Amino acid sequence: MAFSYALAATVLCLILPPLVILYRIVRVRVPGPLRPQTLLLGTLLDKKYIPDLFTRHRSLATLQSDYGKTLRVVGPLGKVMVMFTGSIPKWFSGRDLDSGREGVNHLLPRSILGLPLGPEWSRHRRAIAPLFSAKSLEAQLPHILVACRELVDSNLAEAGVSDLYPVIGAWALDIIGNVAFGHEFGALVGAKSGKESRYATAAAGLNADILRRFAKGPFASLDRAACAKATADMEVFRETAAEIIRASAAPTAPEALRSSFVARLAHKEKLAPEDCIQESVSLLIAGHETSSNTACWILHLLASNPEEQAKCRAEADMSPATPSYQDFLAMTTLVGAVYEALRLYTIIIGPAKKMTRDDQIPGVPKNTYVLPNKTVMARCPMQFPSPDKFDCSRYVKGQHGRMGEPHCPFGAGPRICVGYALAQLELVALLHAVLRRYELFPAGPGYPEPREHVLVTNGPRESGLFLKLVPR
């Protein structure tokens, strides 16, 4: 009798989990690839469908074209996500749908990246929004121009072929240092000398920890060594931010300190010190690699499309040597280059949002995560004629909307990127500085082509960005 019970329990344990997983999948009545390997590994780890995890957005775009406007993507243990195409539905932008915050809610629980939608999140958002007003960005513009000048005068001074990926990352980090923290991070100096700045090291560590937590979920906390390293990396920025808050309170504090985002959040918006620190780090997380990787793809596209590069250079040459914020907004060809890069290279695949009602997408039950397939949306021929063509005039023709709404590079709904105007300003300022000084060409034979590599963001981190720069 005992043997019979044991046998029955064993059979139940072997049969029940696959049935539960299969039920979780089939209850989402949306088409998608499914085979025994998919049940075990999930779609993303099934090499028949996703040959390369680091270019999964391209494979998901192919699957979307095969299965239609909605696509079922299976995750571990039968957890299902649904991708959709077409215009963004109104309900997807509603305040009752929150984004997944895996990876950041442990690191930054008191920031708008980590807080759930609600009164506290809204209070933080209201405090942060004025930092990205036109008046505020005009005040921060000198920091951006200094970083651009340092990049072209020092880091790009030697003509010839070079890997721009590390110096572009350093450029973006130095802007964050001055704008958010009121502090020189020294990333460009470190990139030129070959000795990485401690802030660059810590920033890379935080991004790695976010990816680790996203991939491993609750099991990430079991790796004590990795958790300790993330804490140490966070402490680098916490100590700096705390010191800036203290120093900026002095009546004689320099304007660079008092105008930094962390100081303004502390003294003007009256957020608690830890909240100010976490919000400053959230700007680092949200605005560093996103801007640097976008910049890399823009430069690659310009080098590969000499006619578009010539149009962008003509606009840069006609503009003032030291433009104002409004001057940069008027550079519609350069702005168009930014949005074309965001269209052709999906910088961030997600985030996904959890549905609150059944059948907001037909056949999809509530509590299912859904997200737009940006890679497909960005190549819709109805919205973007000749969709594979890099065409900087699309922006002025209205194809990108005001900020890329047809392919939502900055998200949608309440969590839409609050700092998109800063990102656009940085990128246009970079193009203005580089194109006035250099002509860009592909590196040529013997050098790797830049390849997409998606971790948290999509950049040429493995291949590098090898371009040939010729002084004008």
Secondary structure, DSSP 8 states (H G I E B T S, - for coil): -HHHHHHHHHHHHHHHHHHHHHHHHHTS-S-----HHHHHH-STT-TTT-S-GGGHHHHHHHHHHHH-SEEEEE-GGG-EEEEE-SS--GGGGSTT--B--TTTTTT-TTSTTTS-SSHHHHHHHHHHGGGGSHHHHHHHHHHHHHHHHHIIIIIT-S-EEEE-HHHHHHHHHHHHHHHHHSS---HHHHHHHT---HHHHHHHHHHHHHHHHHHHGGGGGG-HHHHHHHHHHHHHHHHHHHHHHHHHTSTT--HHHHTSHHHHHHHTS---HHHHHHHHHHHHHHHSHHHHHHHHHHHHHHHH-HHHHHHHHHHHHHS-SS--HHHHHT-HHHHHHHHHHHHHS-S-----EE-SSTTSSTT--TT-EEEE-HHHHTT-TTTSSSTTS--GGGTTTTTTTTTTGGG-TT-SSTTS-TTHHHHHHHHHHHHHHHHHHEEEEE--TTS-----EESSSEE-TTT--EEEEEE-
